[in-house]
Amino acid sequence: MRLGNVCRSAAAVLALAASPGLVRRGAGAAEEPKVFAVAARRFEFNPREITLKVGETARLELTTEDVVHGFFVKPLGIDEVINPGKTTSVVVTPKVAGRYTTICDHFCGAGHGSMKMTIVVE
């Protein structure tokens, strides 16, 4: 086989491998997690409630524009700090169904004690 033919054959194999319709994905390829945007501000989380599914991975994108807040849910193993102007990402895969209360565990002012959110796991 000539060098030109080898180069053309290699180029054809690479073109087929790069074709999106022909790329083979493994049977166990993980799906992208569902993303939930959660905004914290004195003295609330928005949304006030989100619903996750047992065994499904979700990513929570936490933001604030005012002061430092906490995002604490002990049963789900979440304990994060949310800094103003930055996004804090939390990946969680709930294992047990239930209703979990999220609290701000960084003092943020007089209404701090009522700053809660519910995570429902079905």
C-alpha positions, 0 to 999 in steps of 0.5 A: 500500500502506498503512503498516499493510500494509507493517509487517505484510509486513516483520514476516512477512519478519523472522519467516521469516528468523529461523525456525531451520528456514528459515535458509539456511547456506552450503555452505562453513560451517565446523563447530565444531572438536572440543574436547579438554580437557587437564589439566596437573599435576606431572608429567603431562598428562591424557590422555596421548594424543589423536588428531586428523585431518589437515585437521580443526580441533581446539581444545585447552582447557589447564588446570592447578591447581598451577603454571605449565606449558608445552605445546610441540609444535614440528611443530604450531606450538604453544607455550603457557603454562598458568597455574593457574586459567585455561584456555588455548585452542589451535586447531590444524589438523594438516597431516601425519600422525604421532606428535608428542610434547608437552613441558612447557617450563616447569620445574615440579619434579624430575619435569619431564623426564618430563612428556610427552603424545602427539598422534597425527595420522591 
